[in-house]
Amino acid sequence: MPKPFRFTVGERILAESAECLRAIILANAVDKKSTAGLAEGAAQVRRVRASVEVIRGFLLLCTV
């Protein structure tokens, strides 16, 4: 792959990783004793799972 492509994809992977970590922190910080808190935590976990899949996609793209 051309160097600009690899650099751009690498930057996207780093940005997505940062968003993933942010969602993990937010999921851990919710009030787990309230229904609203549990719903917000579940939404953050879904974001984490989506971010992990996006990162996996970028990594698969780079290995082709």
Gaussian input, Z-matrix of N, CA and C with variables (Angstrom, degrees):
# hf/3-21g

backbone

0 1
 N
 C     1     B1
 C     2     B2     1     A1
 N     3     B3     2     A2     1     D1
 C     4     B4     3     A3     2     D2
 C     5     B5     4     A4     3     D3
 N     6     B6     5     A5     4     D4
 C     7     B7     6     A6     5     D5
 C     8     B8     7     A7     6     D6
 N     9     B9     8     A8     7     D7
 C    10    B10     9     A9     8     D8
 C    11    B11    10    A10     9     D9
 N    12    B12    11    A11    10    D10
 C    13    B13    12    A12    11    D11
 C    14    B14    13    A13    12    D12
 N    15    B15    14    A14    13    D13
 C    16    B16    15    A15    14    D14
 C    17    B17    16    A16    15    D15
 N    18    B18    17    A17    16    D16
 C    19    B19    18    A18    17    D17
 C    20    B20    19    A19    18    D18
 N    21    B21    20    A20    19    D19
 C    22    B22    21    A21    20    D20
 C    23    B23    22    A22    21    D21
 N    24    B24    23    A23    22    D22
 C    25    B25    24    A24    23    D23
 C    26    B26    25    A25    24    D24
 N    27    B27    26    A26    25    D25
 C    28    B28    27    A27    26    D26
 C    29    B29    28    A28    27    D27
 N    30    B30    29    A29    28    D28
 C    31    B31    30    A30    29    D29
 C    32    B32    31    A31    30    D30
 N    33    B33    32    A32    31    D31
 C    34    B34    33    A33    32    D32
 C    35    B35    34    A34    33    D33
 N    36    B36    35    A35    34    D34
 C    37    B37    36    A36    35    D35
 C    38    B38    37    A37    36    D36
 N    39    B39    38    A38    37    D37
 C    40    B40    39    A39    38    D38
 C    41    B41    40    A40    39    D39
 N    42    B42    41    A41    40    D40
 C    43    B43    42    A42    41    D41
 C    44    B44    43    A43    42    D42
 N    45    B45    44    A44    43    D43
 C    46    B46    45    A45    44    D44
 C    47    B47    46    A46    45    D45
 N    48    B48    47    A47    46    D46
 C    49    B49    48    A48    47    D47
 C    50    B50    49    A49    48    D48
 N    51    B51    50    A50    49    D49
 C    52    B52    51    A51    50    D50
 C    53    B53    52    A52    51    D51
 N    54    B54    53    A53    52    D52
 C    55    B55    54    A54    53    D53
 C    56    B56    55    A55    54    D54
 N    57    B57    56    A56    55    D55
 C    58    B58    57    A57    56    D56
 C    59    B59    58    A58    57    D57
 N    60    B60    59    A59    58    D58
 C    61    B61    60    A60    59    D59
 C    62    B62    61    A61    60    D60
 N    63    B63    62    A62    61    D61
 C    64    B64    63    A63    62    D62
 C    65    B65    64    A64    63    D63
 N    66    B66    65    A65    64    D64
 C    67    B67    66    A66    65    D65
 C    68    B68    67    A67    66    D66
 N    69    B69    68    A68    67    D67
 C    70    B70    69    A69    68    D68
 C    71    B71    70    A70    69    D69
 N    72    B72    71    A71    70    D70
 C    73    B73    72    A72    71    D71
 C    74    B74    73    A73    72    D72
 N    75    B75    74    A74    73    D73
 C    76    B76    75    A75    74    D74
 C    77    B77    76    A76    75    D75
 N    78    B78    77    A77    76    D76
 C    79    B79    78    A78    77    D77
 C    80    B80    79    A79    78    D78
 N    81    B81    80    A80    79    D79
 C    82    B82    81    A81    80    D80
 C    83    B83    82    A82    81    D81
 N    84    B84    83    A83    82    D82
 C    85    B85    84    A84    83    D83
 C    86    B86    85    A85    84    D84
 N    87    B87    86    A86    85    D85
 C    88    B88    87    A87    86    D86
 C    89    B89    88    A88    87    D87
 N    90    B90    89    A89    88    D88
 C    91    B91    90    A90    89    D89
 C    92    B92    91    A91    90    D90
 N    93    B93    92    A92    91    D91
 C    94    B94    93    A93    92    D92
 C    95    B95    94    A94    93    D93
 N    96    B96    95    A95    94    D94
 C    97    B97    96    A96    95    D95
 C    98    B98    97    A97    96    D96
 N    99    B99    98    A98    97    D97
 C   100   B100    99    A99    98    D98
 C   101   B101   100   A100    99    D99
 N   102   B102   101   A101   100   D100
 C   103   B103   102   A102   101   D101
 C   104   B104   103   A103   102   D102
 N   105   B105   104   A104   103   D103
 C   106   B106   105   A105   104   D104
 C   107   B107   106   A106   105   D105
 N   108   B108   107   A107   106   D106
 C   109   B109   108   A108   107   D107
 C   110   B110   109   A109   108   D108
 N   111   B111   110   A110   109   D109
 C   112   B112   111   A111   110   D110
 C   113   B113   112   A112   111   D111
 N   114   B114   113   A113   112   D112
 C   115   B115   114   A114   113   D113
 C   116   B116   115   A115   114   D114
 N   117   B117   116   A116   115   D115
 C   118   B118   117   A117   116   D116
 C   119   B119   118   A118   117   D117
 N   120   B120   119   A119   118   D118
 C   121   B121   120   A120   119   D119
 C   122   B122   121   A121   120   D120
 N   123   B123   122   A122   121   D121
 C   124   B124   123   A123   122   D122
 C   125   B125   124   A124   123   D123
 N   126   B126   125   A125   124   D124
 C   127   B127   126   A126   125   D125
 C   128   B128   127   A127   126   D126
 N   129   B129   128   A128   127   D127
 C   130   B130   129   A129   128   D128
 C   131   B131   130   A130   129   D129
 N   132   B132   131   A131   130   D130
 C   133   B133   132   A132   131   D131
 C   134   B134   133   A133   132   D132
 N   135   B135   134   A134   133   D133
 C   136   B136   135   A135   134   D134
 C   137   B137   136   A136   135   D135
 N   138   B138   137   A137   136   D136
 C   139   B139   138   A138   137   D137
 C   140   B140   139   A139   138   D138
 N   141   B141   140   A140   139   D139
 C   142   B142   141   A141   140   D140
 C   143   B143   142   A142   141   D141
 N   144   B144   143   A143   142   D142
 C   145   B145   144   A144   143   D143
 C   146   B146   145   A145   144   D144
 N   147   B147   146   A146   145   D145
 C   148   B148   147   A147   146   D146
 C   149   B149   148   A148   147   D147
 N   150   B150   149   A149   148   D148
 C   151   B151   150   A150   149   D149
 C   152   B152   151   A151   150   D150
 N   153   B153   152   A152   151   D151
 C   154   B154   153   A153   152   D152
 C   155   B155   154   A154   153   D153
 N   156   B156   155   A155   154   D154
 C   157   B157   156   A156   155   D155
 C   158   B158   157   A157   156   D156
 N   159   B159   158   A158   157   D157
 C   160   B160   159   A159   158   D158
 C   161   B161   160   A160   159   D159
 N   162   B162   161   A161   160   D160
 C   163   B163   162   A162   161   D161
 C   164   B164   163   A163   162   D162
 N   165   B165   164   A164   163   D163
 C   166   B166   165   A165   164   D164
 C   167   B167   166   A166   165   D165
 N   168   B168   167   A167   166   D166
 C   169   B169   168   A168   167   D167
 C   170   B170   169   A169   168   D168
 N   171   B171   170   A170   169   D169
 C   172   B172   171   A171   170   D170
 C   173   B173   172   A172   171   D171
 N   174   B174   173   A173   172   D172
 C   175   B175   174   A174   173   D173
 C   176   B176   175   A175   174   D174
 N   177   B177   176   A176   175   D175
 C   178   B178   177   A177   176   D176
 C   179   B179   178   A178   177   D177
 N   180   B180   179   A179   178   D178
 C   181   B181   180   A180   179   D179
 C   182   B182   181   A181   180   D180
 N   183   B183   182   A182   181   D181
 C   184   B184   183   A183   182   D182
 C   185   B185   184   A184   183   D183
 N   186   B186   185   A185   184   D184
 C   187   B187   186   A186   185   D185
 C   188   B188   187   A187   186   D186
 N   189   B189   188   A188   187   D187
 C   190   B190   189   A189   188   D188
 C   191   B191   190   A190   189   D189

   B1=1.4429
   B2=1.5347
   B3=1.3114
   B4=1.4703
   B5=1.5381
   B6=1.3100
   B7=1.4543
   B8=1.5359
   B9=1.3468
   B10=1.4745
   B11=1.5341
   B12=1.3318
   B13=1.4674
   B14=1.5287
   B15=1.3277
   B16=1.4662
   B17=1.5198
   B18=1.3284
   B19=1.4566
   B20=1.5280
   B21=1.3142
   B22=1.4640
   B23=1.5185
   B24=1.3257
   B25=1.4644
   B26=1.5297
   B27=1.3238
   B28=1.4597
   B29=1.5164
   B30=1.3091
   B31=1.4669
   B32=1.5247
   B33=1.3261
   B34=1.4711
   B35=1.5244
   B36=1.3410
   B37=1.4668
   B38=1.5297
   B39=1.3214
   B40=1.4683
   B41=1.5221
   B42=1.3124
   B43=1.4646
   B44=1.5239
   B45=1.3066
   B46=1.4690
   B47=1.5202
   B48=1.3302
   B49=1.4657
   B50=1.5216
   B51=1.3184
   B52=1.4662
   B53=1.5307
   B54=1.3203
   B55=1.4673
   B56=1.5261
   B57=1.3143
   B58=1.4584
   B59=1.5318
   B60=1.3124
   B61=1.4642
   B62=1.5280
   B63=1.3259
   B64=1.4668
   B65=1.5280
   B66=1.3244
   B67=1.4642
   B68=1.5293
   B69=1.3165
   B70=1.4618
   B71=1.5231
   B72=1.3169
   B73=1.4631
   B74=1.5193
   B75=1.3288
   B76=1.4648
   B77=1.5229
   B78=1.3190
   B79=1.4702
   B80=1.5258
   B81=1.3134
   B82=1.4652
   B83=1.5149
   B84=1.3275
   B85=1.4592
   B86=1.5287
   B87=1.3249
   B88=1.4621
   B89=1.5234
   B90=1.3223
   B91=1.4665
   B92=1.5244
   B93=1.3040
   B94=1.4610
   B95=1.5313
   B96=1.3208
   B97=1.4624
   B98=1.5211
   B99=1.3248
   B100=1.4596
   B101=1.5271
   B102=1.2882
   B103=1.4642
   B104=1.5188
   B105=1.3287
   B106=1.4625
   B107=1.5275
   B108=1.3193
   B109=1.4540
   B110=1.5207
   B111=1.3206
   B112=1.4674
   B113=1.5217
   B114=1.3218
   B115=1.4643
   B116=1.5313
   B117=1.3282
   B118=1.4682
   B119=1.5262
   B120=1.3221
   B121=1.4612
   B122=1.5210
   B123=1.3297
   B124=1.4624
   B125=1.5270
   B126=1.3257
   B127=1.4717
   B128=1.5242
   B129=1.3212
   B130=1.4674
   B131=1.5248
   B132=1.3233
   B133=1.4676
   B134=1.5284
   B135=1.3260
   B136=1.4733
   B137=1.5234
   B138=1.3410
   B139=1.4651
   B140=1.5304
   B141=1.3299
   B142=1.4654
   B143=1.5202
   B144=1.3256
   B145=1.4585
   B146=1.5173
   B147=1.3241
   B148=1.4614
   B149=1.5310
   B150=1.3307
   B151=1.4624
   B152=1.5179
   B153=1.3200
   B154=1.4642
   B155=1.5254
   B156=1.3140
   B157=1.4697
   B158=1.5342
   B159=1.3181
   B160=1.4705
   B161=1.5286
   B162=1.3282
   B163=1.4680
   B164=1.5214
   B165=1.3243
   B166=1.4661
   B167=1.5255
   B168=1.3193
   B169=1.4558
   B170=1.5151
   B171=1.3261
   B172=1.4658
   B173=1.5176
   B174=1.3301
   B175=1.4636
   B176=1.5310
   B177=1.3188
   B178=1.4664
   B179=1.5269
   B180=1.3051
   B181=1.4632
   B182=1.5212
   B183=1.3169
   B184=1.4810
   B185=1.5146
   B186=1.3147
   B187=1.4631
   B188=1.5069
   B189=1.3116
   B190=1.4769
   B191=1.5036
   A1=109.65
   A2=117.19
   A3=120.44
   A4=111.24
   A5=115.48
   A6=121.35
   A7=112.94
   A8=120.16
   A9=118.84
   A10=112.67
   A11=116.52
   A12=120.52
   A13=109.81
   A14=116.93
   A15=120.87
   A16=111.03
   A17=116.66
   A18=120.54
   A19=110.83
   A20=116.54
   A21=121.22
   A22=111.43
   A23=116.61
   A24=120.04
   A25=109.79
   A26=117.23
   A27=120.20
   A28=112.16
   A29=116.50
   A30=120.46
   A31=110.90
   A32=117.02
   A33=120.33
   A34=111.35
   A35=116.72
   A36=120.43
   A37=109.68
   A38=117.26
   A39=120.12
   A40=111.90
   A41=117.17
   A42=120.70
   A43=111.01
   A44=116.67
   A45=120.86
   A46=110.55
   A47=117.28
   A48=120.94
   A49=110.68
   A50=116.60
   A51=120.59
   A52=110.48
   A53=117.18
   A54=120.60
   A55=111.01
   A56=116.24
   A57=121.33
   A58=110.08
   A59=116.52
   A60=120.18
   A61=111.48
   A62=116.48
   A63=120.21
   A64=110.61
   A65=117.08
   A66=120.46
   A67=111.08
   A68=118.02
   A69=121.16
   A70=110.28
   A71=116.45
   A72=120.61
   A73=110.53
   A74=116.79
   A75=119.87
   A76=111.36
   A77=117.45
   A78=120.58
   A79=110.28
   A80=117.42
   A81=120.64
   A82=112.82
   A83=117.22
   A84=120.90
   A85=114.21
   A86=118.67
   A87=119.89
   A88=110.80
   A89=115.28
   A90=121.55
   A91=107.95
   A92=116.57
   A93=121.34
   A94=112.86
   A95=116.68
   A96=120.12
   A97=112.71
   A98=116.97
   A99=119.61
   A100=110.05
   A101=115.65
   A102=120.85
   A103=111.06
   A104=116.65
   A105=120.25
   A106=110.63
   A107=116.45
   A108=120.20
   A109=112.03
   A110=115.83
   A111=119.99
   A112=110.92
   A113=116.82
   A114=120.16
   A115=110.49
   A116=116.43
   A117=120.12
   A118=110.87
   A119=116.76
   A120=120.50
   A121=111.63
   A122=116.37
   A123=120.44
   A124=110.74
   A125=116.91
   A126=120.42
   A127=110.31
   A128=116.93
   A129=120.25
   A130=111.11
   A131=116.83
   A132=120.13
   A133=109.90
   A134=117.09
   A135=119.70
   A136=110.69
   A137=117.14
   A138=120.41
   A139=111.17
   A140=116.03
   A141=120.18
   A142=109.98
   A143=116.51
   A144=119.94
   A145=111.54
   A146=117.03
   A147=120.46
   A148=110.44
   A149=117.21
   A150=120.27
   A151=111.42
   A152=116.88
   A153=120.13
   A154=110.33
   A155=117.26
   A156=120.30
   A157=111.10
   A158=116.98
   A159=120.47
   A160=109.95
   A161=116.60
   A162=120.40
   A163=110.16
   A164=117.14
   A165=120.47
   A166=110.84
   A167=117.18
   A168=120.85
   A169=112.19
   A170=116.45
   A171=119.69
   A172=111.10
   A173=117.37
   A174=120.53
   A175=111.20
   A176=117.11
   A177=119.78
   A178=110.59
   A179=116.48
   A180=120.86
   A181=111.33
   A182=115.95
   A183=120.00
   A184=112.99
   A185=118.07
   A186=119.90
   A187=112.91
   A188=117.34
   A189=120.36
   A190=110.00
   D1=146.62
   D2=178.53
   D3=-64.20
   D4=150.02
   D5=-176.90
   D6=-58.64
   D7=-44.00
   D8=178.52
   D9=-60.21
   D10=-37.29
   D11=178.28
   D12=-64.09
   D13=-48.25
   D14=-179.62
   D15=-61.42
   D16=-40.83
   D17=179.17
   D18=-63.75
   D19=-45.61
   D20=-179.67
   D21=-63.34
   D22=-45.34
   D23=179.53
   D24=-65.66
   D25=-38.70
   D26=176.89
   D27=-60.98
   D28=-41.51
   D29=176.97
   D30=-64.39
   D31=-40.08
   D32=178.41
   D33=-65.13
   D34=-38.14
   D35=177.95
   D36=-63.96
   D37=-43.94
   D38=178.08
   D39=-62.62
   D40=-42.39
   D41=179.29
   D42=-64.88
   D43=-42.83
   D44=179.48
   D45=-66.67
   D46=-36.66
   D47=176.96
   D48=-63.73
   D49=-40.16
   D50=178.47
   D51=-64.54
   D52=-41.55
   D53=177.65
   D54=-65.21
   D55=-37.12
   D56=177.95
   D57=-62.79
   D58=-46.35
   D59=178.51
   D60=-63.36
   D61=-38.73
   D62=177.71
   D63=-61.87
   D64=-43.00
   D65=179.60
   D66=-66.31
   D67=-35.91
   D68=177.12
   D69=-63.31
   D70=-44.93
   D71=179.75
   D72=-63.50
   D73=-42.91
   D74=179.60
   D75=-66.44
   D76=-36.56
   D77=178.24
   D78=-65.46
   D79=-37.97
   D80=179.47
   D81=-74.01
   D82=-21.56
   D83=-174.65
   D84=-90.41
   D85=-4.79
   D86=-176.87
   D87=-73.26
   D88=160.69
   D89=175.23
   D90=-78.66
   D91=106.04
   D92=-173.96
   D93=-79.84
   D94=-1.48
   D95=-179.89
   D96=-96.58
   D97=-7.60
   D98=179.38
   D99=-111.14
   D100=153.21
   D101=179.97
   D102=-64.79
   D103=-41.01
   D104=179.17
   D105=-64.86
   D106=-39.56
   D107=178.45
   D108=-64.68
   D109=-41.68
   D110=177.86
   D111=-63.85
   D112=-39.34
   D113=179.09
   D114=-65.93
   D115=-41.70
   D116=178.10
   D117=-65.36
   D118=-40.42
   D119=177.37
   D120=-62.57
   D121=-41.44
   D122=178.69
   D123=-64.32
   D124=-37.91
   D125=177.90
   D126=-64.95
   D127=-39.82
   D128=178.78
   D129=-66.77
   D130=-38.42
   D131=178.30
   D132=-64.64
   D133=-38.21
   D134=176.17
   D135=-62.78
   D136=-38.76
   D137=176.87
   D138=-63.98
   D139=-39.75
   D140=178.22
   D141=-61.81
   D142=-47.09
   D143=-179.47
   D144=-61.90
   D145=-39.46
   D146=177.90
   D147=-66.20
   D148=-41.84
   D149=179.13
   D150=-62.95
   D151=-40.65
   D152=178.87
   D153=-62.64
   D154=-39.79
   D155=178.40
   D156=-66.53
   D157=-38.36
   D158=177.52
   D159=-64.08
   D160=-43.04
   D161=178.42
   D162=-62.69
   D163=-43.50
   D164=177.45
   D165=-60.36
   D166=-39.94
   D167=177.82
   D168=-62.97
   D169=-43.93
   D170=177.56
   D171=-62.27
   D172=-42.64
   D173=-179.99
   D174=-65.61
   D175=-38.86
   D176=176.70
   D177=-65.59
   D178=-37.83
   D179=177.98
   D180=-62.15
   D181=-37.71
   D182=-178.77
   D183=-74.59
   D184=-21.93
   D185=-177.64
   D186=-90.28
   D187=-4.15
   D188=-179.04
   D189=-76.63

